[in-house]
Each structure stands twice: as C-alpha cells, then as structure tokens.
Amino acid sequence: MQQKLREHIEKIVPLTDDEFAFVRSHFTIKSYKKREFLIQEGKSVKYAYFVVSGLLMLVYNNESGKQHIVSFAMEDWWESDFLAYHTQTKATMSLQCLEDTDVFCLSLEDYQKLCAGLQKMEHFFLRKANAGHIGSQQRILSFLTSNAKERYEQLLKRYPSLFQRVPKSLLASYLGVSRETLSRLAR
C-alpha cells in the first residue's frame, strides 16, 4: 500500500527515500467495509482520505431528505468534506463506502506539518486542489449547459469503470436523472 501512495505523489513531485519516510509518518492506514461511513453529516471531520482500493460516495442530504451525490472517489483519488476538514466544523455531507475500501488518512494537523516540513508536499497538495477545483467547475458547467444524454456520455467517457462499479440508481442520482431515464440513455 505504501508504494501506491509514493507512486501517486511522485506523479507530481519526486521524493527521496528519506522524504517519503517523512511523508508516510504523517498518514495512518484504515480499512472500511461496504456501506460503512468514513464521515457522517453533523460529526467532526478528522481526515482527508486517499483511496488505495475501493470506492467512496460523498452525499449531501437536503432539508427535505433528498439525497444529492456530490462525487464518487475511486483508487488514486482524494476525498473528504473539505469545508468541514479545513475549517474544523461539523460535516454537512457524508462519505460512505460503496465497496470494501482501504485508505490513507491525513489529519489537518498532519497535513499542515507535512506542508511546513516539506515544500514539495505543499506543491503536491496545491496541484491536487487545483485539479479538484477544475473538476468541480466542469461538473457545474455540465449541469448548466448539457442535457441528460450529454452528461451521461461525458461521465461514460471520463470514468467508464464507474458504470460497472456503481448501482444504476446512484449513477442516475449523480447525473440528476431518474433511474428510468438512465436506462433509456444507456441503450
């Protein structure tokens, strides 16, 4: 598992063995079972998570109880309720396993120590944050400018493996369509 973390980081910044040992010392490893929650709405957010194996779903429930899927996170992705994590406030979203999942966990304190102690990691996290911001903007624009079929085709093109790993009802929710509409789009 440690090698996957190192390879992930080294896609952006090279690390010596000593630097990686320093980086690794700031993470803990945890395993979760399918349907288990890593973050629950209304509770403290202790970690940002790097997914080594498995699949996560970030969900927001509105006041009327309607579930909105904010994102899916698979191998090599980072996920958390980042607002709650960085501001140390209560979670407004929940993070749940769709499969058995192994993650590296990074507390805010360790994140800050890591960035202060190794400038390369500050650069790494800036690049990851920028990529996440761009992805979020693209998703928003997709909802503003694309119809359901176009959103379906964009998702299929970008993340084809999701269609084998995620139940159709959850994919439909993510795309903002009914399960029946998703079935029609998939034909």
Secondary structure, DSSP 8 states (H G I E B T S, - for coil): -HHHHHHHHHTTS---HHHHHHHHTT-EEEEE-TT-EEE-TTSB--EEEEEEES-EEEEEE-TT--EEEEEEE-TT-EES-HHHHHHT-B-SSEEEESS-EEEEEEEHHHHHHHHHH-HHHHHHHHHHHHHHHHHHHHHHHHHHH--HHHHHHHHHHH-TTHHHHS-HHHHHHHHTS-HHHHHHHT-
